[in-house]
């Protein structure tokens, strides 16, 4: 569908606004569920990565976590500090290279995973969206991210 030149700057025609509004709506839907866990949405995402990596038997460097979450160290460091203060993880500088910091779950962080198991199902409860549609949407978004990040990398 081609837009008329007068419509090209209309807010509702912007993919960026649709993504922004969807992100805000999803985050708002998560908020009460994550409040019960004592986590913010970004903290929840970090914990998801840590649970995933621990299940796979992998050590997690802060740089790995930042890359996976697409966050810079200025954003990630305070987030991890708060999770550490809550006793959910530990941060440790490597003696061989002090620039490298590893992150590990504590027992409390591992136990929180059990409580978090219910979050995805609770999030979808009451929504009239078929799971297949959500899976297709997730794949479309992953494809879009890959294309956009590829375009950004090739323009550097």
Helices and strands as residue ranges (DSSP letters): G 5-7, G 11-13, H 15-35, H 41-55, E 60-61, H 62-69, H 73-85, E 89-93, E 101-105, H 107-116, H 119-124, H 131-155
